[in-house]
Amino acid sequence: MFEKIRNSQFILNYRRMWPYVKPYWFRALLAMSLCIPIGSLDAVIALSLKPYMDMVLIEKSTGSSAWYAPLFIIGFTICQGGLTYLATYLNVWVGSHITNDLKMSLYNKLLTFETSFFDRQNSGDVVFRFNNDADLACAGLLSNLRLFLSRLFSSLSLIGVLFYNSWQLSVIAMVVLGCTFYPMTRVRNMIKALMKQTVASGSQTITAYNETFAGNRTIMAYNYQPQQKEKFRKILASLFKLSIKMTQRSSWLSPVMHITASFGIAATIGYGSHLILTNQLSPGGFVSFISALLMLYTPIKNLGNNFNSVQFSFMAIERVFELLDSIPVIRDKENATELKTVHKNIEFRNVNFSYNPGVPVLKNINLDAKVGQSIALVGNSGGGKSTIVSLLPRFYDVDSGHILIDGIDIREVTLASLRDKMAVVFQDNFLFSGTIRDNVKIGKPDASDDEIWKALDMAYLADFTSSLKEGLDTYIGERGILLSGGQKQRLAIARAFIKDAPIIILDEATSALDNKSEAVVQKAIENLMKDKTVFVIAHRLSTIRNADKIVVINEGEIMEIGSHEELMGIEDGFYKTLYNAQFKKSTK
Ligand SMILES: Nc1ncnc2c1ncn2[C@@H]1O[C@H](COP(=O)(O)OP(=O)(O)OP(=O)(O)O)[C@@H](O)[C@H]1O
């Protein structure tokens, strides 16, 4: 029995939240302790009715202290109001702290998740699970506990008043009250699945807003509004259906409890009349009893009304801890060492990789890049070039084989020190809302203005920046929307430049640009590549002719490796065919 109570969801949820409550335990306890007088004062009001009724209304006695009953009631209610205010204030204070701490833990967790976690989620899921669930969990936790405690003390003291007035009537009332609780136990199971679906649909709404925001130009360009509207209408319709189903399955609770309680009240009035007529109970005692019973009934009825929110909060707590308990797949090994420098080489040895089990994307990749060399990855679209370079900073881990830096498997070193040695420029780089300075400093948080200007200069962006009224402090908009494609790319190159990492990864860094922008970005890239070990993916083969090694990848396999001249020497070779096809296109 004890074990059952200890393991009940209610207790488990509160136990799990304890570390978050602990730093604020004193104020939380104070807020909760205030529930005792707040709850108990209900009983004082009910109790004061007995002498008033008996002495003033029945005996018509004057000069009795019972005449003070109305004043008592006002006094107690003011007292109760003041305490309720204080308890609410303390609760919000403690609750907000706990919510922030929980959100901080969740956000820290979010930052540790590997790329594949984000591949599987949509933005709505992340907002819902990491933000809304924390709100829901904490709001429910404290306010429910406060409600529970104040109602518990209110109920206990009112039950005391009931027994003080008449034990016979109290027994009837208790049996009926017991019956009103039963339906509650049934509702949880009936609405659990619905709640899960409601959360899923809620996150779809957020994703729809995010997509409309990020993809507004595509929506406009393709006149995609009607389809988007339809998609959104469907999400809202499904939310509507769920909320109606939820109402169907849970809203019977309150009326059923109400009806059950009315039987109890009817029975006590009926039997109470008998007790009064047979002089076993005074009229004042009876009024006091009925008042206490009605007061007792209100919190119990509300408990039914709050039941859904309690369930929502408990399920949110369960989901929050599911996230906090999950262990990122890609993380530092125990005893991982620091990767200090890169002296000799970077080697892919028998590397196999798949995003989804059973669908190999890279097959037995063997590749050796000496320090200072530039390695170009070329080949058909979808062949696995981006996948190869995304294994280097451990966005994903290999299924089998090894990636070695100076002979050490990259899984043996800390993630931070490994990623510290690499600067990555993608085709579509993420720029943060903020200024040019903020975005360059991501590569080196303590960079001086001189260093920032130097990086911008090397990225061919210094002239543009100095022509702006606010220079480095120019706001570039969310995702750098206020910059041109080439400028965004050069800002990303400046960011990589200031990092001064020994390994540079360029994943189609110039593919999205027109010829004129590409020429400038290409020059910026050449600056970035100087004296570094470089992995470059480029569609335009003319840009990688001078690479030390060109690696041709097709369907996850290395087909050819060599210099431009060597590969052009292979009759009917992949590279030669690709190169000639591009060359012909460009001379047409
Ligand atoms: N996150 C992912 N989850 C599942 N499959 C993926 C993921 N990313 C890529 N793939 C699949 O892996 C294969 C290799 O993709 P990859 O992006 O590495 O090719 P690529 O050679 O860089 O192509 P492109 O030149 O078109 O950019 C493709 O079949 C692709 O559909």
Ligand as a Chemical Component Dictionary entry (heavy atoms), coordinates in Angstrom:
data_LIG
# 
_chem_comp.id                   LIG 
_chem_comp.type                 NON-POLYMER 
_chem_comp.pdbx_formal_charge   0 
_chem_comp.three_letter_code    LIG 
# 
loop_
_chem_comp_atom.comp_id 
_chem_comp_atom.atom_id 
_chem_comp_atom.alt_atom_id 
_chem_comp_atom.type_symbol 
_chem_comp_atom.charge 
_chem_comp_atom.model_Cartn_x 
_chem_comp_atom.model_Cartn_y 
_chem_comp_atom.model_Cartn_z 
_chem_comp_atom.pdbx_ordinal 
LIG N1  N1  N 0 19.254 14.420 -42.563 1  
LIG C1  C1  C 0 19.060 13.433 -43.431 2  
LIG N2  N2  N 0 18.254 12.398 -43.117 3  
LIG C2  C2  C 0 18.060 11.379 -43.976 4  
LIG N3  N3  N 0 18.640 11.295 -45.189 5  
LIG C3  C3  C 0 19.454 12.298 -45.559 6  
LIG C4  C4  C 0 19.709 13.412 -44.711 7  
LIG N4  N4  N 0 20.549 14.249 -45.352 8  
LIG C5  C5  C 0 20.825 13.681 -46.547 9  
LIG N5  N5  N 0 20.184 12.518 -46.670 10 
LIG C6  C6  C 0 20.259 11.576 -47.816 11 
LIG O1  O1  O 0 21.606 11.148 -47.911 12 
LIG C7  C7  C 0 22.028 11.073 -49.248 13 
LIG C8  C8  C 0 23.311 11.901 -49.439 14 
LIG O2  O2  O 0 23.003 13.264 -49.233 15 
LIG P1  P1  P 0 24.089 14.407 -49.273 16 
LIG O3  O3  O 0 23.426 15.680 -48.904 17 
LIG O4  O4  O 0 25.261 13.984 -48.487 18 
LIG O5  O5  O 0 24.476 14.413 -50.813 19 
LIG P2  P2  P 0 25.339 15.460 -51.638 20 
LIG O6  O6  O 0 26.296 14.656 -52.448 21 
LIG O7  O7  O 0 25.935 16.475 -50.740 22 
LIG O8  O8  O 0 24.197 16.103 -52.553 23 
LIG P3  P3  P 0 24.124 17.566 -53.216 24 
LIG O9  O9  O 0 25.266 17.699 -54.122 25 
LIG O10 O10 O 0 22.830 17.538 -53.933 26 
LIG O11 O11 O 0 24.137 18.540 -52.075 27 
LIG C9  C9  C 0 20.867 11.550 -50.098 28 
LIG O12 O12 O 0 20.217 10.416 -50.596 29 
LIG C10 C10 C 0 19.969 12.271 -49.114 30 
LIG O13 O13 O 0 18.621 12.102 -49.482 31 
# 
loop_
_chem_comp_bond.comp_id 
_chem_comp_bond.atom_id_1 
_chem_comp_bond.atom_id_2 
_chem_comp_bond.value_order 
_chem_comp_bond.pdbx_ordinal 
LIG N1  C1  SING 1  
LIG C1  N2  SING 2  
LIG C1  C4  DOUB 3  
LIG N2  C2  DOUB 4  
LIG C2  N3  SING 5  
LIG N3  C3  DOUB 6  
LIG C3  C4  SING 7  
LIG C3  N5  SING 8  
LIG C4  N4  SING 9  
LIG N4  C5  DOUB 10 
LIG C5  N5  SING 11 
LIG N5  C6  SING 12 
LIG C6  O1  SING 13 
LIG C6  C10 SING 14 
LIG O1  C7  SING 15 
LIG C7  C8  SING 16 
LIG C7  C9  SING 17 
LIG C8  O2  SING 18 
LIG O2  P1  SING 19 
LIG P1  O3  DOUB 20 
LIG P1  O4  SING 21 
LIG P1  O5  SING 22 
LIG O5  P2  SING 23 
LIG P2  O6  DOUB 24 
LIG P2  O7  SING 25 
LIG P2  O8  SING 26 
LIG O8  P3  SING 27 
LIG P3  O9  DOUB 28 
LIG P3  O10 SING 29 
LIG P3  O11 SING 30 
LIG C9  O12 SING 31 
LIG C9  C10 SING 32 
LIG C10 O13 SING 33 
# 
